Amino acid sequence: MNMKINGIVAATFAAYHEDGTLNTEIIATLVEKLIGDGVSGVYICGTNGEGPNMSVEERMAVAEAYVKAANKRILVLVHVGHTSIAECKKLAAHAASIGADAFSSVAAFYFKPVSVQNLVDCMAEIASAAPQLPFYYYHMPTLTGVGMDMVDFLKIGGQQIPNLAGIKYTASTLYEYQACLNVEDGRYEALYGFDEMLLPALSVGAVGAIGSTYTFAAPVYLDIIKNYRAGNHEEAKRLQLLMVNIIRCIIKHPSIAAQRAIMHMLGFDMGNPRLPLAPLSAQSYAQLKADLESEGFFELLNQYANQTANA
């Protein structure tokens, strides 16, 4: 496929009303913020988007809201992963029908693929439901428990999946990530998924990245990329360390709940996550906010907002 993603894609969070029902009304406001922040696209209904916690109908509603709000100004990548391949295919076909730009799937995480060939067979079946769209395999072994060799996946998958564009690579194994970038002379994209390791990923050839903290701190990461590409490596390192320290504050708590709390602090009420996920306690919320303030997080975001306003 010809689509190449350059820059960062925000892995957005699910939004719920106080009663736990889906909140699609906030999506348009969030999309405008992200466009203003300079992201290249959104990755929806993934891990942070709580796709596995939603019904298929809810996931379709979320996808429709994002496609409508984005209106082709930024890319919309729809995660369709499910324990049922039939449901994956239904979500993929729907994504194509509403005008999404690409789709993606994790491996089945209950009955798991047992070999690279088995994984390729599964992804080929899913990808066939929307052959006109680029397909990205979502590699996240820490959550799925599926840790196949991704170089082998690309080599074998390229023979069976005509619309295979690449991988959303969410693992810390940079040596394998670098190898993926160079399969068949760079035929496939490998979108890096660990925000705290963006700069190291750039150093081995990353061009695009997908991450949750890009939803609220995209300008900082774009500055990391800008400085790295300009040869200002010390400044890129300084900015990356700032975000590493912010992420260290986040991971003192359950990560998704903490990031949803940050969105609330920034004026975006995404509601509480769905069980088995749980929101932060009032005490944890206050501690997170204090830790972020001590790291200069809110001041940092204000600096970037002022730069944008004065540009």
C-alpha positions as CSV (number, residue, x, y, z in Angstrom):
1,M,0.0,0.0,0.0
2,N,1.2,3.5,-0.7
3,M,0.2,5.3,2.5
4,K,3.3,6.2,4.6
5,I,2.8,7.7,8.0
6,N,5.3,10.4,9.0
7,G,5.2,12.0,12.5
8,I,3.0,11.0,15.4
9,V,-0.4,9.4,15.7
10,A,-2.4,9.8,18.9
11,A,-3.8,6.7,20.5
12,T,-6.9,8.3,21.9
13,F,-8.8,7.3,25.0
14,A,-12.4,6.0,25.2
15,A,-14.9,8.5,26.4
16,Y,-17.9,7.7,28.6
17,H,-20.7,9.5,30.3
18,E,-21.2,9.4,34.1
19,D,-23.5,6.5,33.7
20,G,-20.9,4.5,31.8
21,T,-22.6,4.9,28.3
22,L,-20.5,5.9,25.4
23,N,-19.7,9.6,24.9
24,T,-19.1,10.4,21.2
25,E,-20.0,14.1,21.6
26,I,-16.5,14.9,23.0
27,I,-14.7,13.4,20.0
28,A,-15.1,16.4,17.7
29,T,-13.6,18.7,20.4
30,L,-10.7,16.3,20.9
31,V,-10.0,16.0,17.2
32,E,-9.8,19.8,16.9
33,K,-7.3,19.9,19.7
34,L,-5.2,17.1,18.1
35,I,-5.2,18.8,14.8
36,G,-4.0,22.0,16.5
37,D,-1.3,20.0,18.2
38,G,0.0,18.8,14.9
39,V,-0.6,15.1,15.0
40,S,-0.7,13.1,11.7
41,G,-3.6,11.0,12.8
42,V,-5.5,9.1,15.5
43,Y,-5.5,5.5,16.4
44,I,-8.8,4.6,17.9
45,C,-10.4,1.7,19.8
46,G,-7.0,0.3,20.7
47,T,-5.5,-0.3,24.2
48,N,-6.1,3.2,25.5
49,G,-9.3,3.5,23.4
50,E,-10.6,0.4,25.3
51,G,-11.7,-1.4,22.2
52,P,-11.8,-4.7,24.1
53,N,-14.1,-3.1,26.6
54,M,-16.7,-2.1,24.1
55,S,-19.4,-3.8,22.1
56,V,-18.9,-4.0,18.3
57,E,-21.7,-1.5,17.9
58,E,-20.0,0.9,20.2
59,R,-16.8,0.6,18.4
60,M,-18.5,1.3,15.1
61,A,-20.1,4.4,16.6
62,V,-16.7,5.6,17.8
63,A,-15.2,5.1,14.4
64,E,-18.0,7.0,12.7
65,A,-17.5,9.9,15.1
66,Y,-13.8,10.1,14.5
67,V,-14.1,9.8,10.7
68,K,-16.7,12.6,10.6
69,A,-14.7,14.9,12.9
70,A,-11.4,14.3,11.2
71,N,-13.0,15.0,7.7
72,K,-9.8,13.8,6.0
73,R,-7.7,16.5,7.8
74,I,-5.8,13.8,9.7
75,L,-5.6,10.1,9.3
76,V,-8.0,7.8,11.2
77,L,-6.6,4.3,11.9
78,V,-9.2,2.0,13.3
79,H,-8.2,-0.9,15.6
80,V,-10.5,-3.9,14.9
81,G,-8.8,-6.5,17.1
82,H,-11.1,-8.9,18.9
83,T,-11.1,-12.5,20.2
84,S,-13.4,-13.4,17.3
85,I,-12.0,-13.1,13.8
86,A,-15.6,-12.8,12.5
87,E,-16.1,-9.7,14.6
88,C,-12.7,-8.3,13.5
89,K,-13.8,-8.7,9.9
90,K,-17.1,-7.0,10.6
91,L,-15.3,-4.0,12.1
92,A,-12.8,-3.9,9.3
93,A,-15.5,-3.8,6.6
94,H,-17.3,-1.1,8.5
95,A,-14.1,1.0,8.8
96,A,-13.7,0.8,5.0
97,S,-17.3,1.7,4.4
98,I,-17.2,4.9,6.5
99,G,-14.0,6.3,5.0
100,A,-11.3,5.4,7.5
101,D,-7.8,5.6,6.3
102,A,-6.4,2.3,7.6
103,F,-7.1,-0.5,10.1
104,S,-5.2,-2.6,12.5
105,S,-5.5,-5.6,14.7
106,V,-3.8,-7.3,17.6
107,A,-3.6,-11.1,17.7
108,A,-6.4,-13.0,19.3
109,F,-5.6,-12.9,23.0
110,Y,-7.6,-15.9,24.4
111,F,-7.0,-18.6,21.9
112,K,-3.6,-17.4,20.8
113,P,-1.8,-18.0,17.6
114,V,0.9,-20.6,18.1
115,S,3.3,-19.8,15.3
116,V,4.2,-17.0,12.9
117,Q,2.4,-18.8,10.1
118,N,-0.7,-19.2,12.3
119,L,-0.5,-15.5,13.1
120,V,-0.2,-14.6,9.5
121,D,-3.1,-16.8,8.6
122,C,-5.2,-15.0,11.2
123,M,-4.2,-11.5,10.1
124,A,-4.7,-12.4,6.4
125,E,-8.3,-13.4,7.2
126,I,-8.9,-10.1,9.0
127,A,-7.1,-7.9,6.4
128,S,-9.2,-9.5,3.6
129,A,-12.3,-7.9,4.9
130,A,-11.1,-4.4,3.8
131,P,-8.6,-5.1,0.9
132,Q,-8.7,-1.4,-0.2
133,L,-7.3,-0.2,3.1
134,P,-3.7,-0.4,4.5
135,F,-3.5,-3.0,7.3
136,Y,-1.1,-2.8,10.3
137,Y,-0.5,-5.7,12.6
138,Y,-0.6,-4.4,16.2
139,H,2.4,-6.1,18.0
140,M,1.9,-5.7,21.8
141,P,3.2,-8.9,23.4
142,T,3.0,-7.5,27.0
143,L,-0.8,-7.5,26.8
144,T,-1.6,-10.1,24.2
145,G,0.9,-12.7,25.2
146,V,1.8,-13.2,21.6
147,G,5.4,-12.5,21.0
148,M,6.3,-13.9,17.6
149,D,9.3,-12.8,15.5
150,M,8.1,-9.7,13.6
151,V,10.8,-9.9,10.9
152,D,9.5,-13.4,10.0
153,F,5.9,-12.0,10.2
154,L,6.6,-9.3,7.7
155,K,8.4,-11.7,5.3
156,I,5.7,-14.3,5.4
157,G,2.8,-11.9,5.8
158,G,3.9,-10.0,2.7
159,Q,3.3,-13.1,0.6
160,Q,-0.3,-13.6,2.0
161,I,-1.6,-10.1,2.9
162,P,-1.7,-7.8,-0.2
163,N,-2.7,-4.8,1.9
164,L,-0.1,-5.3,4.6
165,A,1.4,-1.8,5.3
166,G,3.4,-2.7,8.3
167,I,3.3,-3.0,12.1
168,K,2.3,-1.0,15.1
169,Y,5.4,-2.0,17.1
170,T,4.8,-1.7,20.8
171,A,7.7,-3.4,22.4
172,S,11.1,-2.4,23.7
173,T,13.2,-4.7,21.5
174,L,14.8,-2.0,19.3
175,Y,17.1,-4.5,17.6
176,E,14.1,-6.3,16.2
177,Y,12.3,-3.0,15.4
178,Q,15.3,-1.9,13.4
179,A,15.4,-5.1,11.5
180,C,11.6,-4.7,10.7
181,L,12.4,-1.2,9.2
182,N,14.8,-2.8,6.8
183,V,12.9,-5.9,5.6
184,E,12.9,-5.9,1.8
185,D,14.7,-2.5,1.7
186,G,12.2,-0.7,3.9
187,R,9.0,-2.0,2.2
188,Y,7.0,-2.0,5.4
189,E,6.3,0.7,7.9
190,A,7.1,0.0,11.6
191,L,5.2,2.6,13.7
192,Y,6.9,2.7,17.1
193,G,4.6,2.4,20.1
194,F,6.6,3.2,23.3
195,D,6.4,7.0,23.7
196,E,9.2,7.0,26.4
197,M,11.6,5.5,23.8
198,L,10.7,7.7,20.8
199,L,14.2,9.2,20.5
200,P,16.0,5.8,20.6
201,A,13.5,4.6,17.9
202,L,14.4,7.6,15.8
203,S,18.0,6.8,16.1
204,V,17.4,3.4,14.4
205,G,15.3,4.8,11.6
206,A,11.7,5.4,13.0
207,V,9.7,7.8,10.8
208,G,6.2,7.3,12.4
209,A,5.0,6.6,15.9
210,I,1.7,5.8,17.7
211,G,1.3,6.6,21.3
212,S,-1.1,7.5,24.1
213,T,0.7,10.4,25.6
214,Y,0.7,12.1,22.2
215,T,-3.0,12.7,23.0
216,F,-2.0,15.3,25.6
217,A,1.7,16.1,24.9
218,A,2.1,16.0,21.1
219,P,3.9,19.3,20.7
220,V,6.8,18.1,23.0
221,Y,7.3,14.9,20.9
222,L,7.1,16.8,17.6
223,D,9.8,19.0,19.0
224,I,11.9,15.9,19.8
225,I,11.5,14.8,16.2
226,K,12.3,18.2,14.8
227,N,15.4,18.6,16.9
228,Y,16.6,15.1,16.2
229,R,16.2,15.5,12.4
230,A,18.0,18.9,12.6
231,G,20.9,17.4,14.3
232,N,20.2,19.1,17.7
233,H,20.6,15.9,19.6
234,E,21.3,17.4,23.0
235,E,18.0,19.3,22.9
236,A,16.2,16.2,21.6
237,K,17.7,14.2,24.6
238,R,16.6,16.9,27.0
239,L,13.0,16.9,25.8
240,Q,12.9,13.1,25.7
241,L,14.1,13.0,29.3
242,L,11.4,15.4,30.3
243,M,8.8,13.1,28.9
244,V,10.5,10.0,30.5
245,N,10.1,11.7,33.8
246,I,6.5,12.5,33.1
247,I,5.8,8.9,32.2
248,R,7.5,7.8,35.3
249,C,4.9,9.8,37.2
250,I,2.2,8.1,35.2
251,I,3.3,4.6,35.8
252,K,3.3,4.9,39.6
253,H,-0.5,4.3,39.0
254,P,-2.4,2.1,36.6
255,S,-1.4,3.7,33.3
256,I,-4.7,4.1,31.5
257,A,-6.4,5.5,34.5
258,A,-3.6,7.9,35.1
259,Q,-3.6,9.2,31.6
260,R,-7.4,9.6,31.6
261,A,-6.9,11.7,34.8
262,I,-4.4,13.9,33.0
263,M,-7.0,14.5,30.2
264,H,-9.4,15.5,33.0
265,M,-6.8,17.9,34.4
266,L,-6.5,19.4,31.0
267,G,-10.2,20.0,30.6
268,F,-11.3,16.8,28.8
269,D,-13.6,14.7,30.9
270,M,-13.4,11.3,29.4
271,G,-15.3,9.7,32.2
272,N,-14.3,6.6,34.2
273,P,-12.8,3.6,32.4
274,R,-14.9,0.4,32.3
275,L,-14.3,-2.6,34.5
276,P,-12.0,-4.4,35.0
277,L,-10.2,-1.0,34.7
278,A,-10.8,1.4,37.5
279,P,-10.4,5.2,37.9
280,L,-7.8,6.7,40.2
281,S,-8.8,7.3,43.7
282,A,-9.1,11.0,44.8
283,Q,-5.8,10.5,46.7
284,S,-4.0,9.1,43.7
285,Y,-5.4,11.8,41.4
286,A,-4.0,14.5,43.8
287,Q,-0.7,12.7,44.0
288,L,-0.4,12.4,40.2
289,K,-1.2,16.1,39.8
290,A,1.4,17.1,42.4
291,D,4.0,14.9,40.8
292,L,3.3,16.4,37.3
293,E,3.5,19.9,38.7
294,S,6.8,19.2,40.4
295,E,8.1,18.0,37.0
296,G,6.9,21.2,35.3
297,F,4.5,19.3,33.1
298,F,1.7,21.9,33.0
299,E,4.1,24.7,32.6
300,L,5.7,22.9,29.7
301,L,2.4,22.4,27.9
302,N,1.6,26.1,28.4
303,Q,4.9,27.1,26.9
304,Y,4.1,25.1,23.7
305,A,0.5,26.5,23.7
306,N,1.9,30.1,23.9
307,Q,4.3,29.4,21.1
308,T,1.5,28.1,18.9
309,A,-0.7,31.1,19.8
310,N,2.1,33.6,18.9
311,A,3.2,31.8,15.7
